[in-house]
């Protein structure tokens, strides 16, 4: 069997670009359908956006909120892919597989806690002013 370089396998052009967006959308849809924590992140996102609109946060605060939402969701997607790879390559129970899955989940938790702290810093002073 002839070997083909990766460069030859990687097509370029509009068709390839469109397919790459479709594949990314497929991954996002999968996570929304099958990852329970993604629902939690989406509900938190909707809540934060509503509170931000009600409290009329500044442009800079919106930029920070949007950035942290993106980071939490992106980290959850990376966690999902790591779990899938581990399950594919190591279907049996293995202590190192557990470490990989647990640390990927911990990364999501760290970002989620960071997001909560940022939301508290942005929203609590505005809520106190309203009271």
N, CA, C and O of each residue as an XYZ file, in Angstrom:
524
protein
N       0.839     -1.173      0.000
C       0.000      0.000      0.000
C       0.890      1.245      0.000
O       1.829      1.344      0.789
N       0.593      2.172     -0.872
C       1.350      3.411     -0.966
C       0.957      4.335      0.176
O      -0.208      4.410      0.567
N       1.949      5.030      0.698
C       1.643      6.025      1.718
C       1.448      7.370      1.041
O       2.138      7.705      0.078
N       0.509      8.121      1.552
C       0.184      9.436      1.014
C       0.467     10.454      2.105
O       0.102     10.251      3.263
N       1.113     11.543      1.736
C       1.428     12.567      2.731
C       0.139     13.201      3.245
O      -0.889     13.224      2.568
N       0.237     13.704      4.444
C      -0.912     14.376      5.054
C      -1.324     15.589      4.218
O      -2.509     15.907      4.123
N      -0.341     16.265      3.612
C      -0.650     17.431      2.778
C      -1.559     17.062      1.621
O      -2.451     17.829      1.262
N      -1.338     15.881      1.027
C      -2.178     15.458     -0.094
C      -3.577     15.087      0.378
O      -4.553     15.273     -0.348
N      -3.670     14.563      1.591
C      -4.976     14.178      2.127
C      -5.810     15.396      2.510
O      -7.037     15.371      2.412
N      -5.147     16.450      2.942
C      -5.848     17.658      3.376
C      -6.203     18.498      2.158
O      -5.378     19.251      1.642
N      -7.424     18.359      1.717
C      -7.890     19.140      0.574
C      -8.061     20.599      0.987
O      -8.255     20.924      2.158
N      -7.982     21.450     -0.007
C      -8.212     22.863      0.255
C      -9.352     23.328     -0.633
O      -9.707     22.674     -1.614
N      -9.907     24.449     -0.276
C     -10.960     25.012     -1.097
C     -12.243     25.207     -0.330
O     -12.356     24.852      0.843
N     -13.210     25.781     -1.023
C     -14.491     26.135     -0.416
C     -15.242     24.903      0.080
O     -15.830     24.933      1.161
N     -15.228     23.826     -0.695
C     -15.941     22.610     -0.300
C     -15.394     22.058      1.019
O     -16.162     21.673      1.901
N     -14.085     22.022      1.147
C     -13.445     21.540      2.368
C     -13.790     22.456      3.544
O     -14.045     21.985      4.652
N     -13.795     23.762      3.293
C     -14.123     24.726      4.336
C     -15.556     24.530      4.829
O     -15.808     24.529      6.034
N     -16.479     24.366      3.909
C     -17.884     24.141      4.266
C     -18.030     22.854      5.071
O     -18.752     22.819      6.067
N     -17.338     21.789      4.633
C     -17.392     20.519      5.373
C     -16.830     20.676      6.785
O     -17.350     20.080      7.729
N     -15.771     21.475      6.934
C     -15.184     21.643      8.265
C     -16.172     22.297      9.224
O     -16.229     21.936     10.400
N     -16.954     23.265      8.724
C     -17.975     23.881      9.573
C     -19.087     22.886      9.900
O     -19.608     22.889     11.015
N     -19.452     22.040      8.947
C     -20.479     21.015      9.185
C     -20.015     20.040     10.263
O     -20.789     19.673     11.147
N     -18.742     19.618     10.190
C     -18.219     18.690     11.189
C     -18.215     19.324     12.576
O     -18.549     18.670     13.565
N     -17.839     20.592     12.645
C     -17.842     21.296     13.933
C     -19.262     21.402     14.483
O     -19.485     21.213     15.679
N     -20.216     21.703     13.614
C     -21.615     21.782     14.032
C     -22.119     20.421     14.501
O     -22.877     20.340     15.468
N     -21.704     19.353     13.824
C     -22.066     17.998     14.256
C     -21.568     17.734     15.679
O     -22.284     17.156     16.497
N     -20.338     18.162     15.966
C     -19.784     17.980     17.308
C     -20.558     18.764     18.358
O     -20.795     18.276     19.463
N     -20.946     19.971     18.007
C     -21.728     20.794     18.925
C     -23.095     20.176     19.184
O     -23.552     20.129     20.326
N     -23.742     19.708     18.135
C     -25.057     19.062     18.271
C     -24.943     17.805     19.123
O     -25.795     17.555     19.975
N     -23.897     17.010     18.901
C     -23.689     15.803     19.706
C     -23.602     16.173     21.194
O     -24.264     15.563     22.034
N     -22.790     17.161     21.501
C     -22.610     17.545     22.905
C     -23.917     18.025     23.521
O     -24.216     17.693     24.668
N     -24.707     18.807     22.769
C     -25.987     19.276     23.296
C     -26.946     18.116     23.534
O     -27.723     18.136     24.489
N     -26.894     17.107     22.668
C     -27.806     15.963     22.807
C     -27.406     15.013     23.923
O     -28.268     14.511     24.644
N     -26.100     14.757     24.078
C     -25.670     13.639     24.914
C     -24.877     14.008     26.160
O     -24.649     13.156     27.018
N     -24.461     15.242     26.272
C     -23.677     15.629     27.445
C     -24.560     16.401     28.415
O     -24.985     17.519     28.123
N     -24.830     15.808     29.557
C     -25.720     16.405     30.551
C     -25.193     17.761     31.024
O     -25.969     18.698     31.215
N     -23.883     17.867     31.213
C     -23.331     19.126     31.706
C     -23.469     20.257     30.694
O     -23.490     21.427     31.075
N     -23.565     19.922     29.409
C     -23.749     20.969     28.404
C     -25.089     21.677     28.632
O     -25.186     22.890     28.442
N     -26.104     20.942     29.029
C     -27.395     21.549     29.344
C     -27.255     22.527     30.514
O     -27.835     23.613     30.496
N     -26.490     22.138     31.517
C     -26.247     23.023     32.664
C     -25.566     24.311     32.189
O     -25.943     25.408     32.601
N     -24.562     24.167     31.320
C     -23.843     25.341     30.817
C     -24.766     26.246     29.995
O     -24.686     27.471     30.089
N     -25.632     25.643     29.199
C     -26.546     26.430     28.374
C     -27.569     27.166     29.251
O     -27.861     28.339     29.017
N     -28.104     26.479     30.247
C     -29.045     27.144     31.166
C     -28.363     28.284     31.920
O     -28.959     29.343     32.118
N     -27.121     28.070     32.338
C     -26.370     29.133     33.008
C     -26.128     30.295     32.055
O     -26.230     31.456     32.451
N     -25.808     29.987     30.800
C     -25.584     31.020     29.788
C     -26.834     31.871     29.592
O     -26.764     33.100     29.576
N     -27.966     31.211     29.443
C     -29.235     31.939     29.254
C     -29.527     32.815     30.467
O     -29.944     33.964     30.319
N     -29.310     32.281     31.658
C     -29.540     33.039     32.887
C     -28.637     34.269     32.955
O     -29.096     35.368     33.263
N     -27.357     34.075     32.666
C     -26.390     35.173     32.728
C     -26.728     36.252     31.698
O     -26.631     37.443     31.993
N     -27.117     35.846     30.509
C     -27.487     36.824     29.476
C     -28.722     37.626     29.915
O     -28.762     38.847     29.764
N     -29.705     36.942     30.448
C     -30.915     37.644     30.922
C     -30.585     38.620     32.044
O     -31.053     39.759     32.036
N     -29.783     38.180     33.010
C     -29.403     39.055     34.127
C     -28.581     40.236     33.599
O     -28.763     41.372     34.038
N     -27.683     39.958     32.659
C     -26.884     41.032     32.070
C     -27.739     42.071     31.381
O     -27.477     43.268     31.490
N     -28.761     41.621     30.673
C     -29.675     42.549     30.009
C     -30.474     43.358     31.036
O     -30.655     44.566     30.881
N     -30.945     42.685     32.075
C     -31.719     43.377     33.112
C     -30.883     44.418     33.856
O     -31.359     45.507     34.177
N     -29.638     44.060     34.120
C     -28.780     44.969     34.893
C     -28.018     45.961     34.013
O     -27.280     46.809     34.515
N     -28.205     45.847     32.708
C     -27.574     46.773     31.752
C     -26.062     46.876     31.981
O     -25.526     47.960     32.215
N     -25.396     45.733     31.908
C     -23.950     45.724     32.112
C     -23.251     46.440     30.948
O     -23.810     46.588     29.861
N     -22.031     46.872     31.206
C     -21.282     47.665     30.226
C     -20.745     46.779     29.087
O     -20.791     45.552     29.161
N     -20.245     47.426     28.054
C     -19.661     46.715     26.916
C     -18.498     45.833     27.358
O     -18.399     44.679     26.942
N     -17.632     46.363     28.186
C     -16.480     45.583     28.673
C     -16.964     44.380     29.476
O     -16.420     43.284     29.340
N     -17.974     44.578     30.305
C     -18.526     43.460     31.085
C     -19.131     42.408     30.159
O     -18.982     41.211     30.404
N     -19.816     42.845     29.092
C     -20.357     41.894     28.107
C     -19.231     41.106     27.442
O     -19.332     39.894     27.254
N     -18.169     41.805     27.093
C     -17.041     41.112     26.450
C     -16.454     40.042     27.372
O     -16.131     38.940     26.928
N     -16.321     40.372     28.638
C     -15.804     39.407     29.619
C     -16.765     38.229     29.759
O     -16.336     37.075     29.759
N     -18.055     38.512     29.876
C     -19.069     37.455     30.014
C     -19.060     36.542     28.793
O     -19.072     35.319     28.929
N     -19.039     37.131     27.604
C     -19.048     36.329     26.373
C     -17.796     35.469     26.280
O     -17.867     34.303     25.892
N     -16.651     36.042     26.636
C     -15.393     35.288     26.608
C     -15.449     34.094     27.553
O     -15.075     32.984     27.177
N     -15.909     34.317     28.762
C     -15.928     33.229     29.739
C     -16.962     32.165     29.370
O     -16.732     30.978     29.601
N     -18.093     32.575     28.802
C     -19.082     31.590     28.329
C     -18.454     30.714     27.247
O     -18.581     29.489     27.275
N     -17.781     31.352     26.302
C     -17.119     30.600     25.239
C     -16.070     29.640     25.770
O     -15.958     28.512     25.291
N     -15.305     30.079     26.751
C     -14.269     29.219     27.330
C     -14.864     28.017     28.056
O     -14.352     26.904     27.937
N     -15.929     28.233     28.797
C     -16.562     27.115     29.517
C     -17.120     26.095     28.516
O     -16.901     24.893     28.667
N     -17.831     26.570     27.506
C     -18.425     25.646     26.529
C     -17.336     24.949     25.718
O     -17.433     23.749     25.461
N     -16.298     25.688     25.311
C     -15.201     25.070     24.561
C     -14.489     24.012     25.399
O     -14.131     22.950     24.890
N     -14.285     24.299     26.676
C     -13.635     23.325     27.556
C     -14.505     22.081     27.722
O     -13.986     20.965     27.763
N     -15.798     22.258     27.815
C     -16.708     21.106     27.895
C     -16.618     20.268     26.620
O     -16.636     19.039     26.690
N     -16.521     20.907     25.473
C     -16.386     20.176     24.211
C     -15.059     19.407     24.160
O     -15.022     18.264     23.706
N     -13.976     20.028     24.624
C     -12.685     19.334     24.682
C     -12.765     18.152     25.635
O     -12.244     17.077     25.338
N     -13.418     18.346     26.783
C     -13.608     17.253     27.738
C     -14.365     16.094     27.090
O     -14.002     14.932     27.272
N     -15.410     16.412     26.339
C     -16.195     15.376     25.658
C     -15.319     14.606     24.669
O     -15.406     13.382     24.577
N     -14.479     15.325     23.935
C     -13.626     14.635     22.964
C     -12.580     13.770     23.656
O     -12.274     12.677     23.180
N     -12.033     14.237     24.762
C     -11.064     13.429     25.512
C     -11.731     12.167     26.045
O     -11.154     11.083     25.965
N     -12.933     12.295     26.585
C     -13.655     11.118     27.080
C     -13.908     10.111     25.955
O     -13.771      8.905     26.159
N     -14.274     10.602     24.777
C     -14.532      9.708     23.641
C     -13.256      8.996     23.200
O     -13.278      7.799     22.915
N     -12.158      9.720     23.143
C     -10.887      9.110     22.741
C     -10.452      8.067     23.752
O     -10.010      6.982     23.375
N     -10.574      8.386     25.028
C     -10.200      7.431     26.072
C     -11.076      6.183     25.978
O     -10.566      5.065     26.055
N     -12.375      6.360     25.814
C     -13.276      5.211     25.703
C     -12.959      4.367     24.467
O     -13.063      3.141     24.507
N     -12.577      5.016     23.385
C     -12.243      4.308     22.151
C     -10.952      3.514     22.290
O     -10.875      2.365     21.856
N      -9.948      4.121     22.890
C      -8.632      3.486     22.962
C      -8.465      2.563     24.164
O      -7.576      1.712     24.180
N      -9.312      2.730     25.158
C      -9.167      1.937     26.375
C     -10.547      1.564     26.915
O     -11.002      2.145     27.900
N     -11.217      0.598     26.277
C     -12.569      0.248     26.719
C     -12.617     -0.412     28.106
O     -13.653     -0.386     28.770
N     -11.498     -1.000     28.537
C     -11.481     -1.612     29.864
C     -11.107     -0.577     30.918
O     -10.581      0.488     30.596
N     -11.384     -0.898     32.178
C     -11.052      0.005     33.277
C      -9.538      0.088     33.393
O      -8.844     -0.928     33.448
N      -9.040      1.321     33.429
C      -7.608      1.538     33.510
C      -7.371      2.791     34.348
O      -8.014      3.817     34.125
N      -6.448      2.712     35.317
C      -6.216      3.875     36.185
C      -5.779      5.130     35.406
O      -6.170      6.238     35.773
N      -4.986      4.980     34.352
C      -4.554      6.145     33.578
C      -5.699      6.723     32.751
O      -5.762      7.934     32.538
N      -6.598      5.869     32.290
C      -7.780      6.358     31.576
C      -8.627      7.199     32.523
O      -9.168      8.233     32.132
N      -8.738      6.752     33.762
C      -9.490      7.510     34.764
C      -8.845      8.869     35.012
O      -9.540      9.879     35.128
N      -7.520      8.895     35.093
C      -6.809     10.166     35.294
C      -7.097     11.122     34.140
O      -7.375     12.300     34.368
N      -7.033     10.630     32.910
C      -7.290     11.477     31.739
C      -8.700     12.053     31.779
O      -8.894     13.248     31.554
N      -9.676     11.209     32.063
C     -11.064     11.670     32.083
C     -11.324     12.615     33.252
O     -11.995     13.636     33.097
N     -10.791     12.271     34.419
C     -11.020     13.097     35.605
C     -10.357     14.472     35.487
O     -10.947     15.478     35.882
N      -9.143     14.522     34.950
C      -8.469     15.810     34.838
C      -9.119     16.688     33.762
O      -9.156     17.911     33.900
N      -9.626     16.073     32.700
C     -10.358     16.849     31.687
C     -11.634     17.421     32.297
O     -11.984     18.572     32.038
N     -12.323     16.630     33.098
C     -13.523     17.119     33.778
C     -13.163     18.216     34.778
O     -13.916     19.175     34.947
N     -12.023     18.077     35.434
C     -11.580     19.096     36.386
C     -11.304     20.428     35.681
O     -11.568     21.491     36.242
N     -10.779     20.373     34.462
C     -10.532     21.599     33.698
C     -11.842     22.349     33.465
O     -11.894     23.572     33.593
N     -12.889     21.618     33.125
C     -14.203     22.240     32.934
C     -14.679     22.854     34.250
O     -15.193     23.972     34.270
N     -14.507     22.127     35.334
C     -14.945     22.612     36.637
C     -14.207     23.899     37.018
O     -14.818     24.832     37.540
N     -12.895     23.952     36.759
C     -12.115     25.152     37.068
C     -12.656     26.352     36.292
O     -12.839     27.429     36.860
N     -12.912     26.167     34.989
C     -13.466     27.268     34.200
C     -14.870     27.645     34.670
O     -15.212     28.826     34.707
N     -15.681     26.656     35.029
C     -17.042     26.954     35.490
C     -17.011     27.741     36.805
O     -17.777     28.689     36.983
N     -16.137     27.353     37.709
C     -16.012     28.095     38.978
C     -15.502     29.505     38.707
O     -15.972     30.467     39.315
N     -14.542     29.626     37.796
C     -14.044     30.945     37.413
C     -15.170     31.801     36.843
O     -15.260     32.992     37.143
N     -16.027     31.198     36.022
C     -17.162     31.914     35.433
C     -18.115     32.404     36.520
O     -18.617     33.525     36.451
N     -18.358     31.577     37.507
C     -19.243     31.959     38.608
C     -18.648     33.140     39.383
O     -19.363     34.079     39.732
N     -17.354     33.092     39.646
C     -16.695     34.182     40.375
C     -16.768     35.475     39.573
O     -17.044     36.539     40.128
N     -16.521     35.386     38.266
C     -16.610     36.579     37.413
C     -18.032     37.139     37.414
O     -18.224     38.352     37.500
N     -19.026     36.256     37.319
C     -20.420     36.712     37.352
C     -20.735     37.406     38.672
O     -21.421     38.428     38.687
N     -20.247     36.868     39.760
C     -20.470     37.487     41.076
C     -19.838     38.875     41.114
O     -20.455     39.831     41.584
N     -18.606     38.982     40.616
C     -17.903     40.275     40.632
C     -18.639     41.307     39.778
O     -18.702     42.483     40.136
N     -19.193     40.866     38.652
C     -19.888     41.807     37.763
C     -21.290     42.135     38.268
O     -21.695     43.297     38.252
N     -22.035     41.125     38.716
C     -23.459     41.323     39.003
C     -23.774     41.798     40.418
O     -24.685     42.607     40.593
N     -23.064     41.330     41.419
C     -23.414     41.653     42.814
C     -23.405     43.158     43.078
O     -24.353     43.657     43.684
N     -22.384     43.906     42.655
C     -22.432     45.355     42.916
C     -23.643     46.026     42.275
O     -24.211     46.953     42.852
N     -24.040     45.573     41.097
C     -25.206     46.154     40.420
C     -26.491     45.785     41.149
O     -27.408     46.601     41.243
N     -26.562     44.575     41.659
C     -27.737     44.150     42.410
C     -27.827     44.921     43.727
O     -28.921     45.307     44.140
N     -26.703     45.147     44.383
C     -26.681     45.906     45.639
C     -27.182     47.326     45.403
O     -27.940     47.864     46.210
N     -26.760     47.929     44.302
C     -27.223     49.290     43.974
C     -28.742     49.324     43.792
O     -29.402     50.274     44.212
N     -29.288     48.282     43.162
C     -30.733     48.219     42.963
C     -31.506     48.078     44.264
O     -32.626     48.573     44.382
N     -30.919     47.414     45.224
C     -31.593     47.203     46.514
C     -31.459     48.425     47.370
O     -31.958     48.449     48.495
